Amino acid sequence: MRRPAVFLVLFFWSAAAPAAFGEWPEHGLTLVAPMFPTMPWDQETPNPQEAILEALVPRLSRELGVPVHYEIKAEGSGVLAANAVALAREDGYVLTALGNDPAVNLVIQGHTPYIWGEMAPVATAWRVVYVVVVRSGYPYNDIRGLAAGLKAGGRNTSPPRLARLKGPVGLREMMALEAAKQAGFNWELTVVDRLEPAPVLLEGQAEALVMPLADFRVYPRRDEFKVLLVLSEEEPLGAVGWPNLKNQDLHLTVNSFCAFYLPAKVNWRVRNRLSTAINNTLRLKAVAERVVETGLLPYLVDSEGVGAVLNQEYANQVKLLESFGFLESSSAPGAFPE
């Protein structure tokens, strides 16, 4: 019996295969997003990424010429939704948009009921920018300063604690671990109940945590915290002038993508049709502006190149997981067609 586990994002279509691929789609679709509509700290603050997906629905419907019904299904933190796509019929009516945190490393580590060979990417949408957050009174203003302070303190200085949730390590923590290693120190991973700044950082459960920039920007107590590092070489909206990979002279081997997937055996004509529709929708001025305003980085790759991009990303994550001891040996999760 297959069982669900962890966070991803998904669109769900159900129907019979069309008589002719050129006529696809023949009827309405359903977009299922396994992302909660509000943030975990209250029931009023909208979830920025979920809001983008919801706004995408009517525009994608116009592009495809059929109605798209939007359904939120957040149970199982997303793996339940992804598994539904992996098990779906091969007619192209079940679609998912997955973030590779934790979609990729959880597959690699064997914590999902599906494997990558059961799904095929059709397009990327954006990159999620993560930030390393500390309390506003933290004695260091960037990661290089933290590294220098730890070095000056000598061998007896305890490594700073980086909060994470129980279970397999996530991509966000892997990115922070790699950045710290390049800066010259190591984080001590510390398990907490939830990755919210106030209870974790102000109550002393850890010195730092990693969260999406989009979430940090809407956090109601943001003034009580500061960003030690933006895990990006670019300066997304809302993070201009903050310490980032470029101005800290750091480089990461992994990225956080949101990409769209179909069941692996869906005909290539359907994949191309859907890829074109997704890219056209994401290029609309209103959608593109909303992605940028949210603090995400647009990253559009169509069906011709998405397999190569994500295969490289998965290979990089395997190496990084191994380098930090989270995998005993390399067992490649398979590759997407390029």
TORTINU-919021 format. One record per residue (C-alpha): residue number from 1; residue in one letter; z, y, x. Coordinates in steps of 0.5 Angstrom, whole numbers, plus 500, padded with zeros to 3 digits. Each point is the difference from the previous one (the first is absolute). Layout:
<nr NUM rest a Z Z Y Y X X>;
...
This chain:
<nr 1 rest m Z 500 Y 500 X 500>;
<nr 2 rest r Z 498 Y 507 X 503>;
<nr 3 rest r Z 505 Y 505 X 500>;
<nr 4 rest p Z 500 Y 508 X 501>;
<nr 5 rest a Z 503 Y 505 X 505>;
<nr 6 rest v Z 499 Y 507 X 502>;
<nr 7 rest f Z 496 Y 507 X 499>;
<nr 8 rest l Z 493 Y 501 X 499>;
<nr 9 rest v Z 495 Y 503 X 496>;
<nr 10 rest l Z 495 Y 497 X 495>;
<nr 11 rest f Z 495 Y 501 X 495>;
<nr 12 rest f Z 499 Y 494 X 495>;
<nr 13 rest w Z 493 Y 498 X 496>;
<nr 14 rest s Z 499 Y 494 X 496>;
<nr 15 rest a Z 494 Y 498 X 496>;
<nr 16 rest a Z 494 Y 495 X 501>;
<nr 17 rest a Z 494 Y 500 X 505>;
<nr 18 rest p Z 495 Y 505 X 498>;
<nr 19 rest a Z 493 Y 497 X 499>;
<nr 20 rest a Z 497 Y 504 X 505>;
<nr 21 rest f Z 503 Y 504 X 506>;
<nr 22 rest g Z 496 Y 506 X 499>;
<nr 23 rest e Z 503 Y 501 X 493>;
<nr 24 rest w Z 507 Y 499 X 503>;
<nr 25 rest p Z 505 Y 502 X 497>;
<nr 26 rest e Z 499 Y 498 X 493>;
<nr 27 rest h Z 507 Y 502 X 497>;
<nr 28 rest g Z 506 Y 504 X 501>;
<nr 29 rest l Z 505 Y 499 X 506>;
<nr 30 rest t Z 507 Y 500 X 501>;
<nr 31 rest l Z 503 Y 503 X 506>;
<nr 32 rest v Z 507 Y 497 X 501>;
<nr 33 rest a Z 504 Y 504 X 505>;
<nr 34 rest p Z 507 Y 497 X 503>;
<nr 35 rest m Z 503 Y 506 X 502>;
<nr 36 rest f Z 505 Y 504 X 496>;
<nr 37 rest p Z 498 Y 506 X 497>;
<nr 38 rest t Z 507 Y 504 X 502>;
<nr 39 rest m Z 503 Y 500 X 507>;
<nr 40 rest p Z 506 Y 495 X 501>;
<nr 41 rest w Z 506 Y 506 X 500>;
<nr 42 rest d Z 498 Y 503 X 493>;
<nr 43 rest q Z 496 Y 498 X 494>;
<nr 44 rest e Z 497 Y 507 X 500>;
<nr 45 rest t Z 496 Y 501 X 507>;
<nr 46 rest p Z 493 Y 497 X 499>;
<nr 47 rest n Z 498 Y 495 X 505>;
<nr 48 rest p Z 495 Y 504 X 504>;
<nr 49 rest q Z 495 Y 494 X 501>;
<nr 50 rest e Z 501 Y 497 X 494>;
<nr 51 rest a Z 498 Y 507 X 497>;
<nr 52 rest i Z 494 Y 500 X 504>;
<nr 53 rest l Z 498 Y 493 X 497>;
<nr 54 rest e Z 501 Y 502 X 493>;
<nr 55 rest a Z 496 Y 506 X 501>;
<nr 56 rest l Z 494 Y 496 X 503>;
<nr 57 rest v Z 500 Y 496 X 493>;
<nr 58 rest p Z 496 Y 504 X 496>;
<nr 59 rest r Z 495 Y 502 X 505>;
<nr 60 rest l Z 499 Y 493 X 503>;
<nr 61 rest s Z 498 Y 498 X 492>;
<nr 62 rest r Z 495 Y 506 X 500>;
<nr 63 rest e Z 497 Y 497 X 507>;
<nr 64 rest l Z 500 Y 493 X 497>;
<nr 65 rest g Z 498 Y 502 X 493>;
<nr 66 rest v Z 505 Y 496 X 497>;
<nr 67 rest p Z 507 Y 501 X 498>;
<nr 68 rest v Z 506 Y 499 X 505>;
<nr 69 rest h Z 506 Y 498 X 497>;
<nr 70 rest y Z 506 Y 502 X 505>;
<nr 71 rest e Z 506 Y 495 X 500>;
<nr 72 rest i Z 506 Y 501 X 504>;
<nr 73 rest k Z 503 Y 493 X 503>;
<nr 74 rest a Z 505 Y 501 X 505>;
<nr 75 rest e Z 504 Y 494 X 500>;
<nr 76 rest g Z 500 Y 496 X 506>;
<nr 77 rest s Z 499 Y 506 X 504>;
<nr 78 rest g Z 493 Y 499 X 500>;
<nr 79 rest v Z 499 Y 493 X 503>;
<nr 80 rest l Z 499 Y 497 X 492>;
<nr 81 rest a Z 495 Y 505 X 499>;
<nr 82 rest a Z 496 Y 498 X 506>;
<nr 83 rest n Z 501 Y 493 X 499>;
<nr 84 rest a Z 497 Y 501 X 493>;
<nr 85 rest v Z 493 Y 503 X 504>;
<nr 86 rest a Z 500 Y 494 X 505>;
<nr 87 rest l Z 500 Y 495 X 494>;
<nr 88 rest a Z 496 Y 504 X 495>;
<nr 89 rest r Z 493 Y 498 X 498>;
<nr 90 rest e Z 494 Y 501 X 504>;
<nr 91 rest d Z 496 Y 505 X 496>;
<nr 92 rest g Z 503 Y 507 X 503>;
<nr 93 rest y Z 504 Y 502 X 494>;
<nr 94 rest v Z 507 Y 499 X 504>;
<nr 95 rest l Z 501 Y 506 X 505>;
<nr 96 rest t Z 506 Y 502 X 504>;
<nr 97 rest a Z 501 Y 505 X 505>;
<nr 98 rest l Z 505 Y 498 X 505>;
<nr 99 rest g Z 504 Y 504 X 505>;
<nr 100 rest n Z 500 Y 496 X 507>;
<nr 101 rest d Z 508 Y 502 X 500>;
<nr 102 rest p Z 502 Y 494 X 499>;
<nr 103 rest a Z 494 Y 497 X 497>;
<nr 104 rest v Z 497 Y 498 X 507>;
<nr 105 rest n Z 507 Y 498 X 504>;
<nr 106 rest l Z 503 Y 496 X 494>;
<nr 107 rest v Z 493 Y 496 X 500>;
<nr 108 rest i Z 501 Y 499 X 508>;
<nr 109 rest q Z 507 Y 498 X 499>;
<nr 110 rest g Z 499 Y 495 X 495>;
<nr 111 rest h Z 504 Y 504 X 494>;
<nr 112 rest t Z 494 Y 500 X 495>;
<nr 113 rest p Z 498 Y 495 X 495>;
<nr 114 rest y Z 492 Y 502 X 502>;
<nr 115 rest i Z 496 Y 500 X 506>;
<nr 116 rest w Z 495 Y 505 X 502>;
<nr 117 rest g Z 495 Y 495 X 500>;
<nr 118 rest e Z 501 Y 501 X 492>;
<nr 119 rest m Z 498 Y 507 X 500>;
<nr 120 rest a Z 494 Y 505 X 503>;
<nr 121 rest p Z 501 Y 507 X 501>;
<nr 122 rest v Z 495 Y 505 X 497>;
<nr 123 rest a Z 502 Y 507 X 502>;
<nr 124 rest t Z 506 Y 504 X 503>;
<nr 125 rest a Z 502 Y 506 X 497>;
<nr 126 rest w Z 506 Y 503 X 504>;
<nr 127 rest r Z 505 Y 500 X 505>;
<nr 128 rest v Z 507 Y 500 X 499>;
<nr 129 rest v Z 504 Y 505 X 505>;
<nr 130 rest y Z 507 Y 498 X 501>;
<nr 131 rest v Z 505 Y 504 X 503>;
<nr 132 rest v Z 506 Y 499 X 504>;
<nr 133 rest v Z 506 Y 503 X 497>;
<nr 134 rest v Z 507 Y 502 X 502>;
<nr 135 rest r Z 505 Y 505 X 498>;
<nr 136 rest s Z 499 Y 507 X 501>;
<nr 137 rest g Z 506 Y 501 X 505>;
<nr 138 rest y Z 498 Y 494 X 504>;
<nr 139 rest p Z 500 Y 503 X 507>;
<nr 140 rest y Z 493 Y 498 X 502>;
<nr 141 rest n Z 493 Y 503 X 497>;
<nr 142 rest d Z 495 Y 495 X 502>;
<nr 143 rest i Z 500 Y 493 X 503>;
<nr 144 rest r Z 498 Y 502 X 507>;
<nr 145 rest g Z 507 Y 504 X 499>;
<nr 146 rest l Z 503 Y 494 X 498>;
<nr 147 rest a Z 498 Y 496 X 505>;
<nr 148 rest a Z 502 Y 505 X 506>;
<nr 149 rest g Z 507 Y 501 X 497>;
<nr 150 rest l Z 501 Y 492 X 500>;
<nr 151 rest k Z 498 Y 500 X 507>;
<nr 152 rest a Z 504 Y 505 X 502>;
<nr 153 rest g Z 506 Y 496 X 496>;
<nr 154 rest g Z 499 Y 494 X 505>;
<nr 155 rest r Z 501 Y 493 X 499>;
<nr 156 rest n Z 506 Y 500 X 495>;
<nr 157 rest t Z 496 Y 505 X 495>;
<nr 158 rest s Z 499 Y 496 X 494>;
<nr 159 rest p Z 493 Y 499 X 497>;
<nr 160 rest p Z 499 Y 504 X 494>;
<nr 161 rest r Z 500 Y 496 X 493>;
<nr 162 rest l Z 493 Y 500 X 496>;
<nr 163 rest a Z 501 Y 498 X 493>;
<nr 164 rest r Z 496 Y 495 X 497>;
<nr 165 rest l Z 501 Y 495 X 493>;
<nr 166 rest k Z 502 Y 493 X 501>;
<nr 167 rest g Z 494 Y 495 X 501>;
<nr 168 rest p Z 494 Y 500 X 504>;
<nr 169 rest v Z 499 Y 506 X 504>;
<nr 170 rest g Z 495 Y 505 X 497>;
<nr 171 rest l Z 494 Y 504 X 503>;
<nr 172 rest r Z 504 Y 507 X 500>;
<nr 173 rest e Z 506 Y 497 X 504>;
<nr 174 rest m Z 494 Y 497 X 505>;
<nr 175 rest m Z 497 Y 507 X 501>;
<nr 176 rest a Z 507 Y 503 X 502>;
<nr 177 rest l Z 501 Y 494 X 504>;
<nr 178 rest e Z 494 Y 501 X 504>;
<nr 179 rest a Z 501 Y 508 X 501>;
<nr 180 rest a Z 507 Y 499 X 502>;
<nr 181 rest k Z 498 Y 495 X 505>;
<nr 182 rest q Z 494 Y 505 X 503>;
<nr 183 rest a Z 505 Y 505 X 500>;
<nr 184 rest g Z 505 Y 496 X 504>;
<nr 185 rest f Z 505 Y 497 X 496>;
<nr 186 rest n Z 502 Y 495 X 494>;
<nr 187 rest w Z 502 Y 501 X 493>;
<nr 188 rest e Z 506 Y 495 X 498>;
<nr 189 rest l Z 497 Y 498 X 493>;
<nr 190 rest t Z 506 Y 500 X 495>;
<nr 191 rest v Z 499 Y 497 X 493>;
<nr 192 rest v Z 502 Y 505 X 494>;
<nr 193 rest d Z 499 Y 499 X 492>;
<nr 194 rest r Z 495 Y 505 X 499>;
<nr 195 rest l Z 496 Y 505 X 505>;
<nr 196 rest e Z 502 Y 507 X 497>;
<nr 197 rest p Z 503 Y 505 X 505>;
<nr 198 rest a Z 506 Y 503 X 496>;
<nr 199 rest p Z 504 Y 493 X 500>;
<nr 200 rest v Z 497 Y 497 X 506>;
<nr 201 rest l Z 500 Y 506 X 505>;
<nr 202 rest l Z 506 Y 505 X 497>;
<nr 203 rest e Z 505 Y 494 X 499>;
<nr 204 rest g Z 498 Y 497 X 508>;
<nr 205 rest q Z 497 Y 494 X 498>;
<nr 206 rest a Z 495 Y 501 X 505>;
<nr 207 rest e Z 497 Y 506 X 504>;
<nr 208 rest a Z 493 Y 500 X 498>;
<nr 209 rest l Z 495 Y 497 X 494>;
<nr 210 rest v Z 493 Y 500 X 499>;
<nr 211 rest m Z 497 Y 502 X 494>;
<nr 212 rest p Z 493 Y 502 X 497>;
<nr 213 rest l Z 499 Y 508 X 501>;
<nr 214 rest a Z 498 Y 500 X 493>;
<nr 215 rest d Z 506 Y 497 X 498>;
<nr 216 rest f Z 504 Y 505 X 505>;
<nr 217 rest r Z 497 Y 506 X 497>;
<nr 218 rest v Z 502 Y 499 X 493>;
<nr 219 rest y Z 507 Y 498 X 502>;
<nr 220 rest p Z 505 Y 504 X 496>;
<nr 221 rest r Z 505 Y 501 X 506>;
<nr 222 rest r Z 495 Y 501 X 506>;
<nr 223 rest d Z 503 Y 506 X 503>;
<nr 224 rest e Z 506 Y 496 X 502>;
<nr 225 rest f Z 495 Y 496 X 505>;
<nr 226 rest k Z 494 Y 501 X 505>;
<nr 227 rest v Z 495 Y 496 X 503>;
<nr 228 rest l Z 500 Y 497 X 507>;
<nr 229 rest l Z 493 Y 498 X 500>;
<nr 230 rest v Z 494 Y 499 X 495>;
<nr 231 rest l Z 497 Y 494 X 502>;
<nr 232 rest s Z 493 Y 502 X 500>;
<nr 233 rest e Z 496 Y 504 X 505>;
<nr 234 rest e Z 497 Y 505 X 494>;
<nr 235 rest e Z 504 Y 505 X 497>;
<nr 236 rest p Z 500 Y 498 X 492>;
<nr 237 rest l Z 501 Y 506 X 495>;
<nr 238 rest g Z 508 Y 501 X 500>;
<nr 239 rest a Z 501 Y 498 X 508>;
<nr 240 rest v Z 496 Y 505 X 504>;
<nr 241 rest g Z 504 Y 502 X 506>;
<nr 242 rest w Z 505 Y 494 X 499>;
<nr 243 rest p Z 500 Y 495 X 506>;
<nr 244 rest n Z 495 Y 495 X 500>;
<nr 245 rest l Z 497 Y 495 X 504>;
<nr 246 rest k Z 495 Y 505 X 503>;
<nr 247 rest n Z 505 Y 505 X 502>;
<nr 248 rest q Z 505 Y 495 X 503>;
<nr 249 rest d Z 494 Y 496 X 504>;
<nr 250 rest l Z 501 Y 494 X 496>;
<nr 251 rest h Z 495 Y 495 X 497>;
<nr 252 rest l Z 501 Y 494 X 495>;
<nr 253 rest t Z 495 Y 494 X 500>;
<nr 254 rest v Z 502 Y 499 X 492>;
<nr 255 rest n Z 498 Y 504 X 494>;
<nr 256 rest s Z 502 Y 500 X 493>;
<nr 257 rest f Z 494 Y 500 X 495>;
<nr 258 rest c Z 499 Y 499 X 493>;
<nr 259 rest a Z 494 Y 496 X 498>;
<nr 260 rest f Z 497 Y 497 X 494>;
<nr 261 rest y Z 499 Y 492 X 500>;
<nr 262 rest l Z 496 Y 495 X 495>;
<nr 263 rest p Z 501 Y 493 X 500>;
<nr 264 rest a Z 496 Y 497 X 506>;
<nr 265 rest k Z 495 Y 496 X 496>;
<nr 266 rest v Z 497 Y 506 X 496>;
<nr 267 rest n Z 493 Y 501 X 501>;
<nr 268 rest w Z 498 Y 505 X 505>;
<nr 269 rest r Z 496 Y 504 X 495>;
<nr 270 rest v Z 506 Y 502 X 496>;
<nr 271 rest r Z 504 Y 501 X 506>;
<nr 272 rest n Z 495 Y 506 X 502>;
<nr 273 rest r Z 500 Y 502 X 493>;
<nr 274 rest l Z 507 Y 501 X 500>;
<nr 275 rest s Z 501 Y 503 X 507>;
<nr 276 rest t Z 495 Y 505 X 498>;
<nr 277 rest a Z 504 Y 502 X 494>;
<nr 278 rest i Z 506 Y 500 X 504>;
<nr 279 rest n Z 497 Y 505 X 505>;
<nr 280 rest n Z 497 Y 504 X 495>;
<nr 281 rest t Z 506 Y 501 X 496>;
<nr 282 rest l Z 505 Y 502 X 507>;
<nr 283 rest r Z 494 Y 505 X 502>;
<nr 284 rest l Z 501 Y 504 X 493>;
<nr 285 rest k Z 503 Y 507 X 502>;
<nr 286 rest a Z 506 Y 499 X 495>;
<nr 287 rest v Z 502 Y 493 X 503>;
<nr 288 rest a Z 499 Y 502 X 508>;
<nr 289 rest e Z 504 Y 506 X 499>;
<nr 290 rest r Z 506 Y 496 X 497>;
<nr 291 rest v Z 500 Y 495 X 505>;
<nr 292 rest v Z 500 Y 505 X 505>;
<nr 293 rest e Z 506 Y 504 X 496>;
<nr 294 rest t Z 504 Y 494 X 500>;
<nr 295 rest g Z 500 Y 500 X 507>;
<nr 296 rest l Z 496 Y 494 X 501>;
<nr 297 rest l Z 493 Y 500 X 505>;
<nr 298 rest p Z 494 Y 498 X 496>;
<nr 299 rest y Z 497 Y 494 X 504>;
<nr 300 rest l Z 493 Y 497 X 496>;
<nr 301 rest v Z 497 Y 494 X 503>;
<nr 302 rest d Z 495 Y 497 X 495>;
<nr 303 rest s Z 498 Y 492 X 500>;
<nr 304 rest e Z 496 Y 500 X 506>;
<nr 305 rest g Z 505 Y 502 X 505>;
<nr 306 rest v Z 507 Y 499 X 496>;
<nr 307 rest g Z 500 Y 492 X 503>;
<nr 308 rest a Z 500 Y 502 X 507>;
<nr 309 rest v Z 505 Y 506 X 499>;
<nr 310 rest l Z 505 Y 495 X 497>;
<nr 311 rest n Z 499 Y 494 X 504>;
<nr 312 rest q Z 501 Y 505 X 506>;
<nr 313 rest e Z 507 Y 502 X 497>;
<nr 314 rest y Z 502 Y 493 X 498>;
<nr 315 rest a Z 499 Y 498 X 508>;
<nr 316 rest n Z 504 Y 506 X 502>;
<nr 317 rest q Z 506 Y 499 X 496>;
<nr 318 rest v Z 500 Y 492 X 502>;
<nr 319 rest k Z 501 Y 503 X 507>;
<nr 320 rest l Z 505 Y 505 X 498>;
<nr 321 rest l Z 504 Y 495 X 496>;
<nr 322 rest e Z 500 Y 495 X 506>;
<nr 323 rest s Z 502 Y 505 X 505>;
<nr 324 rest f Z 506 Y 502 X 497>;
<nr 325 rest g Z 502 Y 493 X 499>;
<nr 326 rest f Z 498 Y 500 X 492>;
<nr 327 rest l Z 495 Y 494 X 501>;
<nr 328 rest e Z 501 Y 494 X 504>;
<nr 329 rest s Z 493 Y 499 X 501>;
<nr 330 rest s Z 494 Y 503 X 498>;
<nr 331 rest s Z 497 Y 496 X 494>;
<nr 332 rest a Z 494 Y 505 X 498>;
<nr 333 rest p Z 500 Y 501 X 492>;
<nr 334 rest g Z 492 Y 499 X 500>;
<nr 335 rest a Z 495 Y 505 X 500>;
<nr 336 rest f Z 496 Y 504 X 494>;
<nr 337 rest p Z 492 Y 500 X 500>;
<nr 338 rest e Z 497 Y 506 X 504>;
